[in-house]
Amino acid sequence: MEISDEKLAELIVKGNEKAFEELVRRYGGLIRSIVYYHLKDISMWQEDCMNDVLLKLWQNMDRFDPSRSTLKNWVGAVSKYRAIDYKRKYCREIMSEELKENIPDNRCEILQSEIKAEVDSLLENLSAKDRDIFIQRYIMDKSVDEIAVSQGKTADYIYNRLSRGRKQLRKLFAVKGCENNYEK
């Protein structure tokens, strides 16, 4: 008898290891393909990232909300964003090595361009106004008050636009989910 994803998530939240093994059986291939796709240039970190994804799934299963997304999409999102975090970490390490050795290395530039392309593809789903606010807030790390002044708006307006934009992106991600083919 096949157990539903919602019930599986409930059992994992309760600490049921057999349920977690079932999750890995169902979605291990998805996790592997997403991690390997995003970390194809840094293969030495693929296994570490996969283990980290599994740990995050185990620790944060209580955050899964079946009314917002399917378990498959949620697992895919956790996998993707952990892999992106690993890219960033790798990039920081390369940059610190370059500073120590004074040897330029273009690996970091390649990874940064991949991360930028992924962020740009997410933000293209927003209006130009919201995209500008998101870039200022989350990429340029400006405060909401600074953005409000530069836009000639109130801080409440900026908070509202950020909230609506995040909801729109969550909704789009829940719909599109993991439809991308990660095994290219």
C-alpha beads as a LAMMPS data file, in Angstrom:
LAMMPS data file: protein, C-alpha beads

184 atoms
183 bonds

1 atom types
1 bond types

-500.0 500.0 xlo xhi
-500.0 500.0 ylo yhi
-500.0 500.0 zlo zhi

Masses

1 110.0

Atoms # bond

1 1 1 0.000 0.000 0.000
2 1 1 1.423 3.332 -1.118
3 1 1 1.383 6.075 1.529
4 1 1 0.460 9.643 0.487
5 1 1 3.076 12.379 0.459
6 1 1 1.187 14.319 3.136
7 1 1 1.106 11.315 5.470
8 1 1 4.759 10.618 4.699
9 1 1 5.656 14.180 5.709
10 1 1 3.643 13.846 8.937
11 1 1 5.475 10.644 9.852
12 1 1 8.856 12.235 9.168
13 1 1 7.965 15.195 11.395
14 1 1 7.249 12.648 14.144
15 1 1 10.734 11.178 13.658
16 1 1 9.797 8.016 11.749
17 1 1 13.011 6.837 10.071
18 1 1 11.205 4.325 7.833
19 1 1 9.116 7.177 6.424
20 1 1 12.294 9.127 5.710
21 1 1 13.753 6.098 3.927
22 1 1 10.599 6.031 1.792
23 1 1 11.062 9.735 0.998
24 1 1 14.632 9.018 -0.131
25 1 1 13.411 6.070 -2.198
26 1 1 10.765 8.218 -3.909
27 1 1 12.707 11.412 -4.409
28 1 1 16.383 10.454 -4.112
29 1 1 16.769 10.456 -7.889
30 1 1 15.221 13.927 -8.102
31 1 1 17.549 15.231 -5.383
32 1 1 20.572 13.670 -7.061
33 1 1 19.727 15.051 -10.502
34 1 1 19.104 18.584 -9.193
35 1 1 22.260 18.636 -7.089
36 1 1 24.389 17.131 -9.855
37 1 1 22.969 19.564 -12.399
38 1 1 23.732 22.621 -10.285
39 1 1 27.123 21.375 -9.070
40 1 1 28.324 19.817 -12.310
41 1 1 31.486 21.935 -12.249
42 1 1 32.319 21.135 -8.618
43 1 1 31.778 17.401 -8.454
44 1 1 33.795 17.016 -5.252
45 1 1 30.968 18.742 -3.370
46 1 1 28.025 16.881 -4.897
47 1 1 27.855 14.122 -2.271
48 1 1 28.285 16.598 0.591
49 1 1 25.484 18.708 -0.821
50 1 1 23.212 15.682 -1.221
51 1 1 23.833 14.714 2.402
52 1 1 23.143 18.285 3.454
53 1 1 19.877 18.291 1.479
54 1 1 18.792 15.088 3.214
55 1 1 19.672 16.561 6.604
56 1 1 17.703 19.739 5.805
57 1 1 14.717 17.678 4.711
58 1 1 14.831 15.673 7.937
59 1 1 15.212 18.767 10.136
60 1 1 12.697 20.987 8.330
61 1 1 9.925 18.646 7.231
62 1 1 7.586 20.524 9.583
63 1 1 7.875 23.500 7.188
64 1 1 6.312 21.551 4.331
65 1 1 2.804 22.867 3.627
66 1 1 0.767 20.583 1.345
67 1 1 -1.695 23.411 0.646
68 1 1 1.064 25.451 -1.030
69 1 1 3.038 22.840 -2.919
70 1 1 3.510 19.140 -3.543
71 1 1 6.139 17.260 -1.595
72 1 1 8.023 16.630 -4.830
73 1 1 8.199 20.374 -5.605
74 1 1 9.206 21.178 -2.040
75 1 1 11.989 18.570 -2.063
76 1 1 13.128 19.946 -5.418
77 1 1 13.216 23.493 -4.078
78 1 1 15.217 22.503 -1.000
79 1 1 17.653 20.618 -3.252
80 1 1 18.046 23.495 -5.675
81 1 1 18.629 26.159 -3.061
82 1 1 21.090 24.031 -1.070
83 1 1 23.037 23.438 -4.300
84 1 1 23.053 27.171 -5.009
85 1 1 24.315 27.782 -1.459
86 1 1 27.131 25.319 -2.153
87 1 1 28.023 27.232 -5.331
88 1 1 28.217 30.449 -3.326
89 1 1 30.334 28.766 -0.657
90 1 1 32.666 27.384 -3.300
91 1 1 32.927 30.798 -4.918
92 1 1 33.866 32.392 -1.577
93 1 1 36.555 29.751 -1.062
94 1 1 37.997 30.346 -4.521
95 1 1 38.068 34.090 -3.922
96 1 1 39.864 33.656 -0.583
97 1 1 42.392 31.312 -2.259
98 1 1 42.951 33.885 -4.988
99 1 1 43.599 36.557 -2.393
100 1 1 46.111 34.316 -0.622
101 1 1 47.874 33.184 -3.777
102 1 1 47.287 36.193 -6.041
103 1 1 46.394 33.798 -8.840
104 1 1 43.288 34.740 -10.829
105 1 1 40.829 31.940 -11.435
106 1 1 37.769 32.217 -13.662
107 1 1 35.842 29.408 -11.931
108 1 1 34.260 31.901 -9.567
109 1 1 33.228 34.168 -12.425
110 1 1 31.547 31.242 -14.175
111 1 1 29.670 30.245 -11.027
112 1 1 28.658 33.831 -10.332
113 1 1 27.297 34.151 -13.855
114 1 1 25.306 30.915 -13.382
115 1 1 23.856 32.205 -10.110
116 1 1 23.044 35.559 -11.737
117 1 1 21.289 33.772 -14.615
118 1 1 19.164 31.765 -12.167
119 1 1 18.231 34.869 -10.181
120 1 1 17.435 36.769 -13.379
121 1 1 15.182 33.948 -14.583
122 1 1 13.257 34.110 -11.295
123 1 1 12.978 37.891 -11.322
124 1 1 11.787 38.066 -14.933
125 1 1 8.430 36.863 -13.579
126 1 1 7.991 40.168 -11.728
127 1 1 7.016 43.574 -13.082
128 1 1 9.864 45.988 -13.836
129 1 1 8.990 48.056 -10.752
130 1 1 8.979 45.025 -8.440
131 1 1 12.121 43.608 -10.068
132 1 1 13.934 46.895 -9.318
133 1 1 12.779 46.781 -5.687
134 1 1 13.866 43.138 -5.331
135 1 1 17.293 43.857 -6.824
136 1 1 17.839 46.812 -4.503
137 1 1 16.688 44.881 -1.433
138 1 1 18.077 41.397 -1.954
139 1 1 21.044 41.858 -4.282
140 1 1 22.289 45.340 -3.464
141 1 1 21.316 44.779 0.204
142 1 1 19.714 48.195 0.644
143 1 1 17.384 48.824 3.551
144 1 1 13.682 49.269 2.946
145 1 1 13.971 52.879 4.063
146 1 1 16.731 53.558 1.513
147 1 1 14.632 52.007 -1.249
148 1 1 11.570 54.002 -0.183
149 1 1 13.527 57.266 -0.379
150 1 1 15.031 56.425 -3.788
151 1 1 11.579 55.451 -5.142
152 1 1 9.767 58.381 -3.543
153 1 1 7.430 55.949 -1.739
154 1 1 6.748 54.976 1.857
155 1 1 8.451 52.067 3.598
156 1 1 5.025 50.393 3.930
157 1 1 4.630 50.539 0.157
158 1 1 8.032 48.872 -0.331
159 1 1 7.234 46.164 2.251
160 1 1 3.939 45.555 0.467
161 1 1 5.624 45.240 -2.972
162 1 1 8.244 42.852 -1.544
163 1 1 5.564 40.733 0.101
164 1 1 3.444 40.575 -3.050
165 1 1 6.487 39.741 -5.157
166 1 1 7.525 36.899 -2.839
167 1 1 3.988 35.513 -2.913
168 1 1 3.951 35.712 -6.708
169 1 1 7.288 33.888 -6.947
170 1 1 6.130 31.215 -4.483
171 1 1 2.945 30.734 -6.470
172 1 1 4.854 30.474 -9.748
173 1 1 7.355 28.061 -8.223
174 1 1 4.594 25.871 -6.821
175 1 1 2.990 25.730 -10.270
176 1 1 6.170 25.298 -12.283
177 1 1 7.899 23.362 -9.531
178 1 1 10.442 20.924 -10.777
179 1 1 9.301 20.719 -14.371
180 1 1 12.777 21.556 -15.586
181 1 1 14.780 18.686 -16.981
182 1 1 17.769 18.493 -14.656
183 1 1 19.404 15.626 -16.492
184 1 1 20.733 17.490 -19.518

Bonds

1 1 1 2
2 1 2 3
3 1 3 4
4 1 4 5
5 1 5 6
6 1 6 7
7 1 7 8
8 1 8 9
9 1 9 10
10 1 10 11
11 1 11 12
12 1 12 13
13 1 13 14
14 1 14 15
15 1 15 16
16 1 16 17
17 1 17 18
18 1 18 19
19 1 19 20
20 1 20 21
21 1 21 22
22 1 22 23
23 1 23 24
24 1 24 25
25 1 25 26
26 1 26 27
27 1 27 28
28 1 28 29
29 1 29 30
30 1 30 31
31 1 31 32
32 1 32 33
33 1 33 34
34 1 34 35
35 1 35 36
36 1 36 37
37 1 37 38
38 1 38 39
39 1 39 40
40 1 40 41
41 1 41 42
42 1 42 43
43 1 43 44
44 1 44 45
45 1 45 46
46 1 46 47
47 1 47 48
48 1 48 49
49 1 49 50
50 1 50 51
51 1 51 52
52 1 52 53
53 1 53 54
54 1 54 55
55 1 55 56
56 1 56 57
57 1 57 58
58 1 58 59
59 1 59 60
60 1 60 61
61 1 61 62
62 1 62 63
63 1 63 64
64 1 64 65
65 1 65 66
66 1 66 67
67 1 67 68
68 1 68 69
69 1 69 70
70 1 70 71
71 1 71 72
72 1 72 73
73 1 73 74
74 1 74 75
75 1 75 76
76 1 76 77
77 1 77 78
78 1 78 79
79 1 79 80
80 1 80 81
81 1 81 82
82 1 82 83
83 1 83 84
84 1 84 85
85 1 85 86
86 1 86 87
87 1 87 88
88 1 88 89
89 1 89 90
90 1 90 91
91 1 91 92
92 1 92 93
93 1 93 94
94 1 94 95
95 1 95 96
96 1 96 97
97 1 97 98
98 1 98 99
99 1 99 100
100 1 100 101
101 1 101 102
102 1 102 103
103 1 103 104
104 1 104 105
105 1 105 106
106 1 106 107
107 1 107 108
108 1 108 109
109 1 109 110
110 1 110 111
111 1 111 112
112 1 112 113
113 1 113 114
114 1 114 115
115 1 115 116
116 1 116 117
117 1 117 118
118 1 118 119
119 1 119 120
120 1 120 121
121 1 121 122
122 1 122 123
123 1 123 124
124 1 124 125
125 1 125 126
126 1 126 127
127 1 127 128
128 1 128 129
129 1 129 130
130 1 130 131
131 1 131 132
132 1 132 133
133 1 133 134
134 1 134 135
135 1 135 136
136 1 136 137
137 1 137 138
138 1 138 139
139 1 139 140
140 1 140 141
141 1 141 142
142 1 142 143
143 1 143 144
144 1 144 145
145 1 145 146
146 1 146 147
147 1 147 148
148 1 148 149
149 1 149 150
150 1 150 151
151 1 151 152
152 1 152 153
153 1 153 154
154 1 154 155
155 1 155 156
156 1 156 157
157 1 157 158
158 1 158 159
159 1 159 160
160 1 160 161
161 1 161 162
162 1 162 163
163 1 163 164
164 1 164 165
165 1 165 166
166 1 166 167
167 1 167 168
168 1 168 169
169 1 169 170
170 1 170 171
171 1 171 172
172 1 172 173
173 1 173 174
174 1 174 175
175 1 175 176
176 1 176 177
177 1 177 178
178 1 178 179
179 1 179 180
180 1 180 181
181 1 181 182
182 1 182 183
183 1 183 184
